Amino acid sequence: MSEQYFTVNIRAYLDKDRPTYIGEDSLYELLSDFSCPNNPDVEHFLIHNAIDFTKKDQSVTYLVFNAGDASIAGYFSLAVKPISVNATNISRTMAKKLARVSILDENTGSYTTAAYLIAQLGKNYSLPREKRIDGSVLLEFALEAIQGLRYSVGGVMEFLECENNRFLMDFYSRNKFKMFDVRTTTPVHDGEPHRLNQLLKFI
């Protein structure tokens, strides 16, 4: 992992028993420096939802800092969610792996199991271009965090959702994620329905 960056679980800023405690107001102020105009939902989540979701154990957000000046380079949020995968949408090899850790609904031909969700992943565009973190490095931090969780509690699969565009699909494909379904959602910033591609990867 790159020594240029380090990560902090935002629980460290919210736990009064830790020396890193700064409280919600100071944390909100810290997060306000983040900007992601290419994906307003990613920006909105960090600034408006990340703290509440972490407090409610719906997900946990990790900040990625530049080691040099401690500026926020990006962030990712992780959660454990149920996932349903139709056998017709994946290879036989993947289906065999799923069968070992999931429940098969014979009526629908879908496997249901729990998996690690990379719920959010975003870089900070308020930084100068030369200081922005590479997306592959940011994703690597998220995958490394999941590996730590897997070591402690097990699990065999991670998944994510992304916009249906070639750049993102090529990016995640290079990182060994495979598309298995599509979900339609309504983002908070514009109210227009969006298609999200769902991708999975075996750990």
N, C-alpha and C positions, 0 to 999 in steps of 0.2 A: 504494500500500500504506500502511496505517495507520502513522504515526510513533509510535503508542502502544506498539508491540511490535517485537521483533526476534527473529531466529531464530539458533540455533547448532547446527551439525552436531556430534553428540556425539563424532565422531572428533577434534575439536579438544581434547576433554578427555582423550583416550586416547593421543594422539601425544606421546611424550616429547620430540620435537624442536620442539614448539610452545610458545610462552610461555603458552598457555592450559591446558597440561597440569595435571591435578589427580589423575589416577590413578583406578583402578576403585573403591576403597573410598570416596573422597570423592564420586565420581559416584553410587554407590549411595545414599549419604546424601542427596545432592541430590534424587534421584528419589523418595525415600521421602516427600517432601512432597506427591506427587501422589495424588489420590483421584478415582475415578469410579464411585460406587456404582450409577449407572444402567447401567453396562456393565462388570462385573467383569473380563471378558476384556481390555478395553482397559487397565485398571489393572494387571492381572497381567502383560501383555506388557511394559509400560514398566519395571516394577520388577524383573521376573525374567528377561526375555528380550532386551530391547533391546540391552544391551551385548554379549552373546554373538553375537546375530544380526549386529550391526555388525562385530564382530571377524572373523566368518566370511564376511563379504560376502554374507550372505543377504538383508539389507535394511539400510537406513541410517535412523537415527532423528534427527529434528530437534526440538529443544526451542524452544518459543515463549515468550519472556519478556515480562513487563510492563517497559517502559522505565523507569518511575518507580522501582520498588523491586526490580527484577530477580527477582520471584517467577515461578514457572513458571505460565503461563496455560494451556498446552496443549502438545500435541505431535502430530507425524505421522511415519509411517514409510513409506519408498518402496522399491520393488524393481522389477526388470525380470523379467517372467514370461512364459512362453508362454500364449497364450489361444486357445481354440477357440470359434468362433461359428457356430452353425447358421444358414444363409442364410434359413431359414423364420422365424426369430425376429427378423429385422431388415428394414428397408425396402430397396427396390431401390437407393436412393441410397447407403445405407450399404454395401450389398453391393458396389457398384461401387468404392467407395473401398477397401474391404478387398481386393478382387481385385488391386489394384495393388501391394500390399505383403505378400501372404500366399500360402499354398499351399492350394489347394482339394482336399479329399478328395471325389472324385465319388461314392464309395459312400455316404458319410454326408451329403454336402451341407454340410460344415463347412469354414470357413476357419480356418487356424492361422497365427498370427503372434506376434511378441513385442510386448509393450506395457508401459507404465509402470503399476505397481500401487500405488495408495494403500492400503497394507496395514493401517495403523492411523491413526485420527484421533480425538483425544479432548481434551476440555477439563478443567481442574482444578477440581473442585467443592469442594475444601478452601478455596478463596478465598471471601471474602464475595461475595454475589450481584452487587453493584455493580461488582466488579472482574473478574468472569468474562468471558472472551472470547466474542464472538459466533461461532457455528458457521460462518457465512459467511466471516468474517474468517480463521478457522483454515483452512478449505478453500482460501481464496484464497492463503494462504502455501504450501500444498502444491502447488497448480497453478502458482504462480510458480516454485517450485523445479523442477518438471517442465519448464517452458518453458526454464529455463536448461540443463537436460540436453539437451533437444531441439535447442537452438542448437548444442551441442557435438557431439552424436553422432547426431542425427536421431530419427526415430520419428514416428508419426502418431496414436497412440491411448493413452488412459489409461483404467483401469478400477478398480473397487472392488467390495466386497461389503458388504452391510448386512443387518441384521435385517429381517424382513418386517413392518414396521409403517408405518402411514400417515404419521406425522410424518417419518420418515427418507426414505420414498419421495417425499413432496412436496418435501422439502428438496433432495434430489439432482435431482429433476425440474426444479426452478426453476433449478438450476445446469447444465442441459442434458445431464444423464446419462440414458441410455436403458437400460431393462432388456433383457437378452438371454438370460438363463438363470437357473437356480436350482441351488444346491449345498447338500447336507446335510452338516453337520459336527457334531462332538462337542466342545463347549467344555471347557476344562480345569477350570473351577471347579465344575461340577455334574454332568458326565458325561451330560447329557441331549442328545439330538440336536436340532440347531437347523436351520431352513431359512434359508439366506442368499440373498438376491437379488443377482444379478450385474448390474452396470450399466457401460456404456461411454460414452465421449465421444471424438470426434475432436478432436485438438488444432488 
